[in-house]
Structure formats: C-alpha cells, structure tokens
Amino acid sequence: MGRHGWNSGSRRWRLTALLGVGAAALALIVTLINTLPDGGSTAGTTRDGDKVHGSPTATPYATKPYVGWGFTHTQYSADEGSGAATERVEGLLAKTPMPQDQAIMGWGADNPEPVQGRYDFEDLDRRVDFIRKSDGTPVLTLCCAPDWMKGGKAGVGNTNWSQAALETAPEPGHYQDFADLAATVAKRYPDVTHFVVWNEFKGFWNDGEQRWDYEGYTKLYNLVYKALKKVNPKIMVGGPYLGMDSVDPRDQDASPALKGSWGALDQRVVDAFDYWNKNKAGADFVVVDGSSYTRDDESLPDAFTATEKFTAVGEWVRERTGGLPLWWAEYYVEPADGNDDRKGWSEDRRVATQAAGMIALVKGGASSGFYWNPEDGKGGDCAGCLWTPTDSSSGGEALPMYDLVSRFGAAFPPGTKYETVSVAADDVPNVRVLASDKTILVVNTLDRGISAKVDGKRFDMGAYGVKWLKR
C-alpha cells in the first residue's frame, strides 16, 4: 500500500501583482519582513491557526464512534474546478450525505505549518468548506508532518513534496509538536469530532530490525490522543491505520494467528497491531486498511473469494479490541500497476468486486469505511472514480462507483440489523448477498449473465451485475 496520488499540487496562494514604479522595491521589503533569520519565509501564514474557520455545522454522527460509509478526498477533488461542476457534485452528495475524509497535509492539502507557530490552512479550509456544503460528516486524518518536524527546512516554499519526504514520520523530538498541530486543527474546525492518527505507519519502519517501529508510532499516537481530548473530551480518536498486509501462507512472514484461502496476515503486522492495542492511551474506534490481495498482488484463490480476507481480519481485530467500532480507512480489491493505477478491469467488474468487498467488510463487523477516490484533475475516462473530473462545466457527473458507494451508505448505515435471506442452491457459489429488513444487495461474481433466485424472487443479472432489491 502507500502508493496513492499523494501530491499536494503547486502552491495556490500568491502575492497580488504589484504595479507601478515602486513594485520591485515594495516586493523586496515584503520578502524581508516575511523571512526568518534562517531564511525560512513566513509569507502568507498566520499565527492564529486555532481561530475557528467558517461556519461549523452539525452532523448526525457528531457524538458517535462511527460515521458510516463514505470516501476519501485525494489530490484532485470537487472543491476546485468549474463552478457548475463543483456545484453538481455538492448536489449529488447533499442528496445522499456521506462521511468524507481528508488528510491535513498532502492529498490536496498544503503544508499546514511551514514554520513552527505559523500556519497556512487555505487548502484544508477549502476542503472542509466543501464537506460542510455537501452535508458530509467531516473526518480528518492527521498525516502528514511539516518538514521542520522531520529534519527538513522550515519556511514557505521549502516543503519537499517528494513521496519519500512526505512519507517520513516526525522525529521523536517533534512528536509533541505534531500533537500540538493536531490540537490546533481541532480548535480550528470544532465540528470535526473524528480524527484518525497518521496513515499506514508511514515512516515508522525499523530498517535495522526489519519490522514496524510500533513503539514510535504508539508514542506519537498517545500524545495526539491526549492533546485532542484536552481540546474537547468529546472528540473521538482512532488508530493505528495499519495496513493489514497478507502473504502466501507459505511465506516466511506468514502468521499462524490468522490465515485462510486468501493467504495469511504478515506476522510483523500482527506484532505492530498487538503492541499498539496493548499500549494505547485510549481509542474510540479502531482503524485499519488493506487489500483483499496479497503483498505480491495475488488474489487468492480469485478476486471475489479473496474479499473474504476483509471479513476474517475484521473479526480478528474486533476480538482483540473488545469490540471497538471498526473502520476501514482504505480497502482495495483490484491490484494496482507500477504507477499505482487500477485501470485493468472493466468498470462492471470493478464495481462488482468492490461491492463484494464492502459486503465482506460488513460481515467482519465494520461500521465505517472510506472509498479511496482516485479522481483525475482533468480528462474523460476515470477508472474507479466517483464522478467525472470537475475541470469543465460538464464535469461532476456521477459514475457507477458513486452509485454503489452512496447507495451502500444509505441502505446500510451504522446500527443496521442484517438478516439472512434464502439463496437458491445453484446460485450460492455465484452471488454475494447482503440484506436488511428493507434492502437486499446482490452481486453476480461471474463474467456471464445468470438467472438468480434470492429471497424467493427470481431475476436476471448481467455479467458482473449488481442489483438492489426492495423487501
């Protein structure tokens, strides 16, 4: 994991063009005033980062340790682009409100604290505003860290946006500084009551011992947890956002703790999770992520059966945490190529396998999950995206994956009581089913059409068909 379009994009603030004979001199004065002795510019930043931004809104899950099924904003999203297109997406989301997750740095958000004590929340403000306008429940992932917290240069314009730099963890001496930044963010957006600490243990790998630095992550997590609770005891915090990597059962890293036809958990993941779980200061929910396929991109024994991993991992996690609400921060069913693109399947196959994966997540006890939206900045085709790119006035149109994620969230919110429904014996191997007292979701796992009988009703389904039934 960890190969997700993380770039923040170019800086979006700019000094207003200075006109007239004295423009150059005035620009030089501004530069000198906004430069620290060590050369780090503070231009465009503010000291009052904890000032409440905009108009906080109320959400239905503000006091609950779960939020339901939604998506994560990535580098490109609907907060920018054509006004008509962005409004179109806002309208879509307002009809079926979903939780929306955003990282505080990267994935569309600029460095929030380029100099210690000096803040730039322009990008994050815009993303939070979009979530508010579209009636979403806001969730913030506390990743990643400003450069000065990890041995880099302070100052506006000095942020190193390379993947290696972004995925570097704060130095231990700056763990408290990162916790302080988290507290500042919480004060700025008081309607955000759900925070996820860090992302996939990025930067927390112990090269010497070839294992996760779970001690370091847990120290950071505990400081952040305490800082957020000090801001508001009602804030809910979760971790460890650990990638639940699996391997072939014959692999030397395979754990005997959990295995199935889909593979076996990596023992180093088991060790990291168990350490955090035992030594955490507290948690209101537990967060993991992962793929149905193995670390070597193998879907064992096939893509649909491999999704059973989500069920097995969910049950294992909830048993270890005493039943804490379970969130999946990311979940993937289609192996990526070398560029982290998932474009090898037809959209029908992609949506059907995704639906099977979401069913498996629920059966494992998950109450919340976020689809990683691979939005493009511009163009036509957008494999797996929720909506078409918003760069033009015709953009922002819902795509098949949006229909699945939005309908799933509306049909199966937290607290849903799931029911067992009849499935014809011949159809059992070929379909995946999830049912409540009002709705049934049926997925055809075959690349050919079938006639299925579910809950006493017979109907036709196309290849990789996804069907919603009312009860």
Stockholm file with secondary structure:
# STOCKHOLM 1.0

chainA/1-471         MGRHGWNSGSRRWRLTALLGVGAAALALIVTLINTLPDGGSTAGTTRDGDKVHGSPTATPYATKPYVGWGFTHTQYSADEGSGAATERVEGLLAKTPMPQDQAIMGWGADNPEPVQGRYDFEDLDRRVDFIRKSDGTPVLTLCCAPDWMKGGKAGVGNTNWSQAALETAPEPGHYQDFADLAATVAKRYPDVTHFVVWNEFKGFWNDGEQRWDYEGYTKLYNLVYKALKKVNPKIMVGGPYLGMDSVDPRDQDASPALKGSWGALDQRVVDAFDYWNKNKAGADFVVVDGSSYTRDDESLPDAFTATEKFTAVGEWVRERTGGLPLWWAEYYVEPADGNDDRKGWSEDRRVATQAAGMIALVKGGASSGFYWNPEDGKGGDCAGCLWTPTDSSSGGEALPMYDLVSRFGAAFPPGTKYETVSVAADDVPNVRVLASDKTILVVNTLDRGISAKVDGKRFDMGAYGVKWLKR
#=GR chainA/1-471 SS CCCSCCCCCSCCCCCCCCCSTTHHHHHHHHHHHTBCTTSCBCTTCBSCTTSCCSCCCCCTTTTSSCCCEEEECCSSCTTSSCHHHHHHHHHHHHHSCCEEEEESSBTTBCCSCSBTTBBCCHHHHHHHHHHHHTTCEEEEEECCCCGGGTTSCCSTTCCCCSHHHHTCCCCGGGHHHHHHHHHHHHHHCTTCCEEEESSTTTTCEETTTTEECHHHHHHHHHHHHHHHHHHCTTCEEEEEEEECCEECTTSTTEEEEEEETTEEEEHHHHHHHHHHHHHCSCCSEEEEEEESSCTTSCCSSCHHHHTHHHHHHHHHHHHHTTSCCEEEEEEECSCCCTTSCCCSSCHHHHHHHHHHHHHHHHHTTEEEEEEECCCCSSCSCCTTCSBCCTTSTTCCCBCHHHHHHHHHHHHSCTTCCCCCCCBCTTTTTTEEEEECSSEEEEEECSSSCEEEEETTEEEEECTTCEEEEEC
#=GC SS_cons         CCCSCCCCCSCCCCCCCCCSTTHHHHHHHHHHHTBCTTSCBCTTCBSCTTSCCSCCCCCTTTTSSCCCEEEECCSSCTTSSCHHHHHHHHHHHHHSCCEEEEESSBTTBCCSCSBTTBBCCHHHHHHHHHHHHTTCEEEEEECCCCGGGTTSCCSTTCCCCSHHHHTCCCCGGGHHHHHHHHHHHHHHCTTCCEEEESSTTTTCEETTTTEECHHHHHHHHHHHHHHHHHHCTTCEEEEEEEECCEECTTSTTEEEEEEETTEEEEHHHHHHHHHHHHHCSCCSEEEEEEESSCTTSCCSSCHHHHTHHHHHHHHHHHHHTTSCCEEEEEEECSCCCTTSCCCSSCHHHHHHHHHHHHHHHHHTTEEEEEEECCCCSSCSCCTTCSBCCTTSTTCCCBCHHHHHHHHHHHHSCTTCCCCCCCBCTTTTTTEEEEECSSEEEEEECSSSCEEEEETTEEEEECTTCEEEEEC
//
